[in-house]
């Protein structure tokens, strides 16, 4: 019997949730609320799409699941830190995240900034120390480089800076996509690449195709996010619906209309599927994910 | 003719200032002010005490100066990020740093937070990619682990959280030292350790002694900082004199009095020198640094 994609997603989410807890500091470490804030920011019922991509890519290529736990956690810590900082009053000023008060609302702004900072460091140290006996050190270094570039001035931080500057501006589709390729796309692509790296993939064409796949699902994920911000329900979304409009942010629907944005998301799904067309049934889970991402309601 | 310690400091500062510029993104990369803010936060005429320790330790042990440039830069990016975040309104709320407006005063709070975030990522990627052909990959991973632990929940971020919680509290000497060992000590110690690592040091006793040396000069550096905050001149310090008192922060002078704090700084210098007593003249620069740190006026 074939498991449904929902079953697989639930399995991966449970798996990474357990793994995430292992690397987080216990709550008594400093005698402050910093550790609690780090846990709160990480163990929050997130969709775990990035860890899912690490696992699904690694599984398609025969990687050891215990090895995959490590980049799955590292990338999710990195993602969690970025959400905490993006929600801050001086950034997107969001009070609600996944149905709960944002980290700075619950723990105060200073602790939220520090929790994000410490989660970024944890992402790198988790990768550095947890795979020493399992992967070649030069492979681990390549993974840290990929993660770092996806997070810093070539990735997430750059994307957020462009996003903040874009408030109230008119962007064309190319500019909007360039922004999202940095802000969310780079880390989603890195999830696919790190999953493949754990399987010792050396086929450059395969890596290039996986990067295209990651790029396409990264964009489709963001397009659907923008659509849900317009049509979604705050209760289902777990965050304030209409936040982009309230912030006067350029979005795919604001540029292309709702129908245009939906069509564009499907084009990106097709591009993701096309990148995998020369590969076998072991890539079916990645194919299912590409379709799942454009059909999700939250 | 022996160079004075001041000449050596100036040489190392010039060297790291040139190296720091090489890894920073150029200012046109994202079309935002993020890169300018990263440069502003880093290239600010800082004392560069951490890079100096990397170079001086590596030199004592015969490391290649070109290799030492890399951890010197990585640690200084990490330090620069921590200053930007510590100065934020929700943290220490400082307007002045090294005689100039702090990063958030000049570029706004959101950009300052992102510049700090991107500098942290840059610290790790600089270490990951710049030594690939020069050091064994497992050595590089150990360096990244050391840097990460000195920066996150076991180091700098923890120390800042404890520091923020300590405002208005009475700490005893042990608690104050524990806080500073995290907040500034861990990265200063890491500077010494990374310098030694570049020289392929495998003598555990030597590494332990260097850690003691780093711990002692880290504390003496902080004690002198606290003393200068009381007796220093804002113009010479380049930051607001009396800031600790204004924030009602516990300091070494507030616990031990000025004379007690001065005596304690000298004790730490003596502890640093004692840790090096079994080693030869090649360690004289590190000895001179231990003395310089307690005698500095800014």
Interface residues (C-beta under 8 A of the other chain):
Chain A: X25 X29 X30 X31 X32 X33 X34 X35 X38 X81 X85 X88 X90 X91 X108 X109 X110 X111 X113 X114 X116 X117 X118 X120 X121 X122 X124 X125 X128 X129 X132 X136 X137 X138 X140 X141 X144 X145 X148 X149 X151 X152 X153 X154 X157 X158 X160 X161 X162 X164 X165 X182
Chain B: X25 X29 X30 X31 X32 X33 X34 X35 X38 X81 X85 X88 X90 X91 X108 X109 X110 X111 X113 X114 X116 X117 X118 X120 X121 X122 X124 X125 X128 X129 X132 X136 X137 X138 X140 X141 X144 X145 X148 X149 X151 X152 X153 X154 X157 X158 X160 X161 X162 X164 X165 X182
